[in-house]
Amino acid sequence: MASYHALLNELGQALGREEIPKAVPEERPLLVRYALANYRALLVLDNLETFSQEERRRVFELLDNLPTACRAIVTSRRRAYSSTAAHNLRLDKLERDAADELLAELGRRWEPIARLTQAERDRLYAETGGNPLLLTWTAGQLGRITGRCRTVAEAIERLQEAHDLQKVDEKNDPLGFVFGHLVETFTAEETAVLAALVHFTQPALIGWLLPLAELSPKAAETALDGLRDRALLVEDDQAATWLLPPLAARFLRRSHPKAVGVSGERLADQAYALAVENGYKEHARFPALEAAWPQLAAALPVLIAGDNRRLQTVCYALADFLQFSGRWDDWISLSIEAEARAERVRDLENAGWRAYHAGFCYFLRGQPTEVLACADRAAAHWQAARAGAHESAFAIRLRGLGHKLARDYSSAVTSLSEAIELRRNLSPKSLEVANALNDLAGVLRESGQLDEAEAHLREALAMAKILPDPEVVAFCTGNLAELALERKQWQEAELLSREALKLSEEVGRKELIASDCWRLAKALARQGGGAEGRRHAERAVAIFTKLRSPKVVEAQAALNECLA
């Protein structure tokens, strides 16, 4: 229908009242009401969002005054309001039973849909997220003459191809089927906030969007309200956040690539500045990164796809923060993506560092195969880049850590000893030497060589205090506590664990905090102090669980001992 008056004309023709289309426009609403008074009628008005705001108002004015025996159903991608006690029913996701009813109704008109098994219906529902329009489009691909899909799997594959710009069929596009009519209704302000929201996979505060959309708070609020009214956004009133569903985000990337690109660059520039200013070894500034993490996380895909030098700088800046805050999944993913990016542009020195960082994170996760693979890649990158002994020592150290996880202690001692020798030649008293001594002590402790392990730990601790490096001091102190546990020196282990825990909390590295809590809980339990040890063990279990660290098994054992 082209307009409100065209709607009245169609209603007149449907009611068999030919005089209505011929009447003057002002009289047609009243004539329609008179004609409907003779019926118990249900009016179904589809796609009301194609009308202007004034015409929608007039439609609802008509519906507000329907005869008592008549009812109306209005469908629209824009949320509409009337003065009556009308019920708004959102259909962005159908309940499971309602989806089956929709498919059953479609099956009455299309035999291939009628033949669907319950398992196939289940899969269609899951793949479309219960979206009624997407469910209709995907099921409708079955048995089409052009581009025929013989199975549900083929129909779903065609749906998934809609995410690939190069495979989109403009004449049969599922995202266009769902969102196509909305594109023409966006204002410039609405397009700007949508282009900003595209980058966030978690609910976003309006303050995060303002610098990306370059709008005033009032303009952004007005735009968001309009988009919400068209049921395009998910709003959380209490949290004051907004979310663009993934399906709509994919469509916006295709339909407005320029606007999305502009907002993405602004987001990436903002993230770069945050990381460089508050990252690296500036532990006291990590709370600023913590507070801004949703924006940083949203920017990572843009940074990965952008300038390599900017990407590598962000990787260096965020490495400690990602490790300390326990965002290991993000650290691994970013490192691997940045390694591939650096390799493509032949920035092999940085590719080696990204492989090393990924490998070290895999070490924290207790995955020896992945650690050794990363060590090999780092060594290969650095060899191709003709890097020096400094980089070689890191690759050898990582290989030693992989052997340690695999319980190949002989190979671990050989590699770590070689790394220590290389590092001593470069700088006898350095952070790298202290870390390597700490690593070697861990291998020796696990293999039962406790005295040798203590000697290396004492040397590493003395070196870390001189440098000074609080993180390595905390690390070595905690490892000395673990050595005391191995020797069943419970009181000594308790004292060292308390000291290490205080140091680790000052540094803020979650993995060290959890390790110290576990050691302290175990030392207390062995002295009959399980009641006090319980809270430390529970804290260790909680942190290790969140980190998905294999050390959670030891922490749980300590908790069980405290509860016994």
ABEGO torsion letter per residue (X at the ends): XABAAAAAAAAAAAAGBAAAAABBAAAAAAAAAAAAAABBBBBBBBGAAABBAAAAAAAAAAAAABBAABBBBBBBABBBBBABBBBBBBAABBBAAAAAAAAAAAAAABAAAAABBAAAAAAAAAAAGGBAAAAAAAAAABGBABGBBABAAAAAAAAAAAABAAABBAABBAAAAAAAAAAAABBAAAAAAAAAAAABABBBBAAAAAAAAGBBAAAAAAAAAAAAAAGABBBBAAAGBBBBBAAAAAAAAAABAAAAAAAAAAAAAAAAAAAAAABEABAAAAAAAAAAAAAAAAAAAAAAABBAAAAAAAAAAAAAAAAAAGBAAAAAAAAAAAAAAAAAAGBAAAAAAAAAAAAAAAAAAGBAAAAAAAAAAAAAAAAAAGBBAAAAAAAAAAAAAAAAAAGBAAAAAAAAAAAAAAAAAABABBAAAAAAAAAAAAAAAAAGBAAAAAAAAAAAAAAAAAOBBAAAAAAAAAAAAAAAAAAGBAAAAAAAAAAAAAAAAAAGBAAAAAAAAAAAAAAAAAAGAAAAAAAAAAAAAAAAAAAGBAAAAAAAAAAAAAAX
